[in-house]
Amino acid sequence: MRLHRLDITAFGPFGTTQSVDFDALSAAGLFLLHGPTGAGKTSVLDAVCYALYGSVPGARQGGQGTTLRSDHAAPATRTSVTLELTVAGRRLEITRQPPWERPKKRGSGTTTDKAQTWLRERDAATGAWKDLSRSHQEIGEEITQLLGMSREQFCQVVLLPQGDFARFLRADAEARGKLLGRLFDTHRFAEVEKRLADRRRAAEARVRDGDAELLADAHRMQQAAGGAMELPELSPGEPGLADAVLTAAAVARSTAREQLTAAHCRLATAESVRAEAGRALDEARERHRLQRRFAEARERAERLRERSGAHDEDQARMDRARKAETVAPALELRDSADTEHRRASAAEQRSRALLPVSLADAGPDGLAAAARRAAEELGGLESARRAERRLTELLDERAGLDRQERADEEVREDAEAWLAGWEATRTALQDRIATAQQAATRAGELAARRDTARHRLAAARTRDRLTRDAEAAAEQADAAREQALAARQHWLDLKEQRLGGIAAELAAGLTDGAPCAVCGATEHPAPARRVAGHVDRETEERALTAYQHAEDRRAEADQRLSAVREELAAAGAGAGDTPADQLARELDEAEREYVRAREAASALHAAQEELRAAEREHELRTAAQRDAAVRAAARVGHRERLDLERASLEQELAQARGDAPSVAARAGQLEREAALLTEAADAARTAEEAARRLKDADARLADAAFRAGFDTPRAAADALLDDDAHRHLQRRLDAWHDEEAAVRAVLAEPETAAAAQQPAVDLAAARRAAEDADRAVREAASARDAAARRCAELDRLSARAAASVRRLGPLREEYDRVARMAALTAGTSAENERRMRLESYVLAARLEQVAAAATVRLRRMSSGRYTLVHSDDRAGRGRSGLGLHVVDAWTGRERDTATLSGGETFFASLALALGLADVVTDEAGGVRLDTLFIDEGFGSLDDQTLDEVLDVLDSLRERDRSVGIVSHVPDLRRRIHAQLEVQKDRTGSRLRQRGT
């Protein structure tokens, strides 16, 4: 992978568009990226990572959208990063724009645009660019596949963060395992461990479940055997459980079969006894039935003799009823005529009661003549009715004219009153509109003044807060400076003490016969002795490390103080020296004035609407006044015509009404009178006809009763029976005859008569004997069924247990095999002597490769003194495989990497980072990395070591590879000519290339 060009717009501290020509920088092989603290050196690397992966490295990866956007950018400038690179032989261009909250094109406020991504490729033949994709997902997958690395691997391999590798160098095995697992993607081996552990637990659970199921079947067999089966005390998973269960089941099945055979014999004997008892009971029941039947027939015959008199009376009554049925039609005819006569007489009396006294005794013809005279008079009132209806219409029309006149008068008065104040109303509304327009203009001016005051107040509050922060940062910087001076003085004192006692330290390693490292003598007559308070090398190095840490804290405190002071200067430029309280009061006053102006301006629309409504009302009032005057003139002639017609109609109606209040009342009187007379005439005729029919019916009834043999019609009527009485009497007669025939038939039966001559039977004793025999059969059958069920249940459970034993065999074998593999990969097996997990084993191999690759460069950086080695030794109780030690050629001893000094730790971690980059590159498929970045750490090196480190880095240029160093060490600016400088000021940072 080689970078060619990077364009940054409104990204991080860069407010405008900045470009980086990596081709020009890479021409020198080694280039320097430098600038003051906070200028944006790391932001250049963030932009490269964001262009490739859509996110930034490390703790900054949560920054998306607005947090990536530069605070110095203009509102209309969108954040954008464009990177041109060559990877896998393809020239690509990636452009990414995060989500952007931009000003709306119309109106006020903002709107959010979605993130955008473009991927283009340049045609090698024509040099033209062609679009490949605009999909975030497709572009991300394409870049990851081409690079062969995830974002985390890219940040570790290409950007080489030195702080991470210094921690990696001193970390324990667990921390190293996490980093290596993330870089080499060995989580699949951890998944293998987890999968084997899960399979072991699942196999163990299946075996235990199978044993529990087998033991449950054994308990069911024990319950089915009824205590005839004994089981040993065994738990699921214990050996011998299957054999014990199968043996006990065989014994229980044999015992159950013997019990079933005995039950069959007892059941056959009981069934024979029950058959004999049943036959005896049937014979006793039959003789008892015949004897009871004969006795009941004798009792029924005696009851018939006792009821013979009543039967004769019923028969005679039935004969009289049959004779009376011939008279029934005449009786019904007479009753109907009598009912009709009474109804007609009552109706005649009611009708005559409503007539005048003069007509109370008139006959039907006289009443009919009077009704005709009333109808004739009623017909003569039709003309008067029409006149009366017309008079009513005239009165309603006259009243309507009066109502219209009053309404028009109210309209004229209301319109005159409203129009009298029209000019004053219009003038007042026009004045309100002018006042509201002036208030709207002032509100706009006050809004601008209020926004300015709000910005100044925010800047003043930031200024005050940063003033306090600057004071606190200054105090912290002074304290860190004092601590660094004290630590440096302590280190120098210890170093001076160690140099004073170095002879005793060398003498401690002398042995008789061995040459002295200083003079070469093999005899040591008077070796130096250590005095009290001697300082050894480890004490001196701890003091040096403490001093270096204190110096780092001092530098960090100075950086924080500088950053706070720069922010304070920017805030002071926006707020000036005005106190925040005064600015807050000015903002409150501006806000109040703006609110008052807005309230006054809000009345503009309402006043304009009121003026338009008033003008429309003026037009309506004027038209209404004019229309009312026209209608009043038209009503005068109409009213005179109505009065003349009314006088004529009233004279005509006075003659037609007579003494009635109205023509309608007179017509009602005549209608009621004609109806009453007609009804009375009809009722009189109906009454005369009903009396004639009643007389004829009496004559026919007397003749029919005489011919039927009755002395009077009343006697014939008394002999009649209604339907219910006739059916009841007939049923009694039929029942008596049926009972008599049934009794004679029973008494004539030979079997019944013979049984009556025999002695009575003891039916209860025979029934008890049969019940005892039946109970014995049921008990024997129940015992037989229980024995059969016991045998069947034991056979079923035994077969099920045998199947479970056969099924558990392969499961036990699988469990033993999986448990052995899981223990081996988890490091808990006795076969795994170093207790090394599978993932740790793979990572140990990778770490060994990294250590070997790092040693090649570490020897050059340390002038052949140090070598990194991988160790499989266990650390305490932990597992082995991820140890990392350094071998010191000066002492020939292997020691922990945590004992390296600050500068040694830097170049050791740098060598480790470069070695790791080579191994990860090979792991990623051999992707060529032509551009690398190294971030900080060079300030801890002396001149000689710095030269050696730069020589190693310069050797990376082999095969056209370029290395970018990110540092603010001044000495590097003299040693490296190709430079990318980051400059900062209040308007944002800028990039400038030198020496290219």
Summary of the structure (lengths in Angstrom):
residues: 996
radius of gyration: 64.5
end to end distance: 21.0
largest distance: 187.1
contacts: 3017
relative contact order: 0.14
helix: 69%
strand: 10%
